[in-house]
Amino acid sequence: VGGTVPSARAASACTFLERYNGILLFGGRSQNQRLNDLYLLDLSSLIWTQIDVTGINEPEGRTWCSLNALFPNQALIYGGYSNGARALSDFWRVEVQKDCVGRYLGTWTAVDTGLETKSRRLWHTAAIVDGQLFVCGGTDALLEEHIKIKGVLKKRMEPLPLSMICLGILFPVVQEVDMLPAPFQLRFAWARYVLSRGYQALHLGTEYFKKYKLLEILEMC
């Protein structure tokens, strides 16, 4: 491993950026300072590069936030814990570009999701699936009694794909979902969960999947 190696730190966040076949690293704590710097690790060469931030807008330093790839060269951070000892609720998108001389440049944009005032979290986990952000667990303070253990926060970050819209239209029409082939049952269950508030989702018991291998189930999804 070489290049501009990040300083030693704890509680940073990472995600994979497909366009650059690299690991994007953001923030973390170094001694008593919470950072907001960006680094990219090229997985082919194992070379670290610090990303130069362009523009004047950027998120404040933080730890324990989530960082998820949104597009092949973009990622989304959410929440975390600030230098001011506050749980955060903001969303930021960073776009990483490579210029003609090989430098990585990052541009930050604040994202208005409508969730900022009521969704302060740290220690959570998050994932973006089919253009939708799912946030699970976490806490809104450094106290055990504040841990959120119920519910999944969902927020659409991209327009619905045509396939999801079509499945949504079919819901009222298809009555016997269990009569459909297994791949369609799984797609219906997933689409119904994404389009609903969660509790209306179609649930398939674990016994249903025992006859399938793991790779077969993943291919169905």
C-alpha positions in Angstrom: 0.0 0.0 0.0 1.4 3.4 -1.0 0.5 6.9 -2.1 -1.0 9.5 0.2 -2.1 7.3 3.0 -4.8 8.6 5.3 -3.8 9.5 8.9 -4.7 7.0 11.6 -8.3 7.4 12.5 -11.3 5.7 14.0 -15.0 5.6 13.2 -14.6 6.6 9.5 -16.9 5.5 6.7 -16.1 3.7 3.4 -17.9 2.6 0.3 -16.9 1.1 -3.1 -16.9 3.4 -6.2 -17.4 1.2 -9.3 -16.1 3.8 -11.8 -12.6 3.9 -10.2 -12.6 0.3 -8.8 -11.7 1.9 -5.5 -12.7 2.4 -1.9 -13.8 5.9 -0.9 -13.0 6.8 2.7 -14.6 9.8 4.5 -14.0 11.4 7.8 -13.4 9.6 11.1 -11.8 10.7 14.3 -8.1 11.5 14.8 -7.3 12.0 18.5 -10.0 14.6 19.5 -10.7 16.0 16.0 -13.5 14.7 13.7 -12.5 14.9 10.1 -14.2 15.6 6.8 -11.5 14.6 4.3 -11.8 12.2 1.4 -9.4 9.5 0.2 -9.6 6.9 -2.6 -7.8 3.6 -2.5 -7.3 2.1 -6.0 -7.9 -1.6 -5.5 -5.8 -2.5 -8.6 -2.6 -0.7 -7.5 -3.3 -0.3 -3.7 -2.4 3.3 -4.0 -4.1 5.9 -1.8 -5.0 9.3 -3.2 -6.4 12.3 -1.3 -9.3 13.8 -3.1 -9.2 17.6 -3.6 -12.5 19.2 -2.7 -13.8 21.8 -5.1 -16.3 24.5 -4.3 -17.1 26.1 -0.9 -19.8 23.7 0.4 -18.8 20.6 2.3 -20.1 18.6 5.3 -18.7 19.2 8.7 -16.3 16.7 10.2 -18.0 13.6 11.7 -17.7 10.1 12.9 -20.1 7.1 12.9 -22.0 8.3 9.7 -23.0 6.1 6.8 -21.5 6.3 3.4 -23.1 4.6 0.4 -22.4 4.6 -3.3 -25.3 6.3 -5.2 -23.9 6.1 -8.7 -20.6 4.7 -10.1 -18.8 8.0 -9.2 -21.1 9.4 -6.5 -21.7 8.6 -2.8 -24.1 9.7 -0.1 -23.3 10.4 3.5 -26.0 10.6 6.2 -25.9 11.5 9.9 -23.0 10.9 12.3 -21.5 12.7 15.3 -20.0 16.1 15.1 -17.1 18.0 16.7 -19.8 19.9 18.6 -20.9 16.6 20.3 -24.2 16.5 18.3 -25.9 13.7 16.5 -26.4 14.9 12.8 -29.3 14.4 10.4 -27.9 16.0 7.2 -27.4 14.3 3.8 -24.6 15.1 1.5 -23.7 13.8 -2.0 -20.2 13.8 -3.3 -19.3 13.4 -7.0 -15.8 12.3 -7.7 -14.2 13.1 -11.1 -10.7 12.4 -12.5 -9.1 15.3 -14.4 -6.8 15.2 -17.4 -3.7 14.9 -15.2 -5.0 12.1 -13.1 -6.1 14.1 -10.0 -9.3 13.1 -8.2 -11.6 16.0 -7.5 -14.7 15.9 -5.2 -17.7 18.2 -5.3 -20.1 18.2 -2.4 -23.8 19.0 -2.6 -26.2 19.2 0.3 -29.3 17.0 -0.3 -32.7 18.0 0.9 -34.6 14.9 1.7 -37.2 16.4 4.0 -36.0 14.1 6.8 -33.4 16.3 8.4 -35.4 17.7 11.3 -36.5 14.4 12.7 -33.9 11.8 11.8 -30.7 12.5 13.7 -28.7 9.2 13.9 -25.3 7.8 14.5 -24.1 4.1 14.8 -26.7 3.2 12.2 -26.3 1.1 9.1 -27.6 2.1 5.6 -27.8 0.7 2.1 -29.0 2.0 -1.2 -31.0 -0.6 -3.2 -32.8 0.0 -6.5 -32.3 3.8 -5.9 -33.9 3.7 -2.4 -32.0 4.5 0.8 -32.7 2.2 3.7 -31.5 3.2 7.2 -31.7 0.7 10.1 -30.9 1.1 13.8 -28.6 3.6 15.4 -29.1 6.1 18.1 -29.7 9.9 18.4 -27.4 10.4 21.4 -24.5 8.7 23.1 -26.8 7.0 25.6 -28.0 3.5 25.4 -31.6 4.3 26.1 -31.8 6.4 22.9 -31.0 3.4 20.7 -33.5 3.1 17.9 -34.5 -0.5 17.5 -37.8 -0.3 15.6 -38.5 0.5 12.0 -36.5 1.2 8.9 -36.1 4.7 7.5 -36.7 4.7 3.7 -36.1 7.5 1.3 -36.1 7.3 -2.5 -33.0 8.9 -4.0 -33.8 8.1 -7.7 -37.0 7.9 -9.8 -38.8 4.6 -9.7 -37.7 2.2 -12.5 -40.3 1.2 -15.0 -40.3 -2.4 -13.8 -41.2 -1.2 -10.2 -44.0 1.0 -11.5 -45.5 -1.9 -13.5 -45.4 -4.2 -10.5 -47.1 -1.5 -8.5 -50.0 -1.4 -11.0 -50.3 -5.2 -10.9 -50.7 -5.4 -7.1 -54.5 -4.9 -7.1 -55.0 -7.3 -10.0 -52.9 -10.3 -9.0 -54.6 -12.1 -6.1 -52.9 -15.4 -5.9 -49.2 -14.3 -5.7 -48.2 -17.7 -4.3 -49.3 -19.3 -7.6 -46.6 -17.4 -9.5 -43.2 -18.8 -10.3 -40.7 -18.3 -7.5 -38.7 -15.5 -9.1 -41.9 -13.4 -9.7 -43.0 -14.0 -6.0 -39.7 -12.6 -4.8 -39.9 -9.6 -7.1 -43.5 -8.9 -6.0 -42.5 -9.2 -2.4 -39.6 -6.7 -2.9 -41.6 -4.3 -4.9 -44.5 -4.3 -2.4 -42.0 -3.5 0.4 -40.4 -0.7 -1.5 -43.7 0.9 -2.5 -45.3 0.5 0.9 -44.4 1.6 4.4 -43.0 -1.8 5.2 -45.7 -3.4 7.3 -47.8 -4.0 4.2 -45.1 -6.0 2.6 -45.6 -9.6 1.4 -43.6 -11.9 3.7 -42.3 -15.3 2.5 -41.3 -17.7 5.3 -37.8 -19.1 5.5 -39.2 -22.6 4.9 -40.2 -21.5 1.4 -36.5 -21.0 0.4 -35.1 -24.3 1.7 -35.3 -26.0 -1.7 -33.1 -23.3 -3.3 -29.4 -22.7 -3.2 -28.2 -19.3 -2.1 -27.0 -18.3 -5.6 -30.4 -19.2 -7.1 -32.1 -16.9 -4.5 -29.8 -14.1 -5.4 -30.4 -14.5 -9.1 -34.2 -14.3 -8.4 -33.8 -11.0 -6.7 
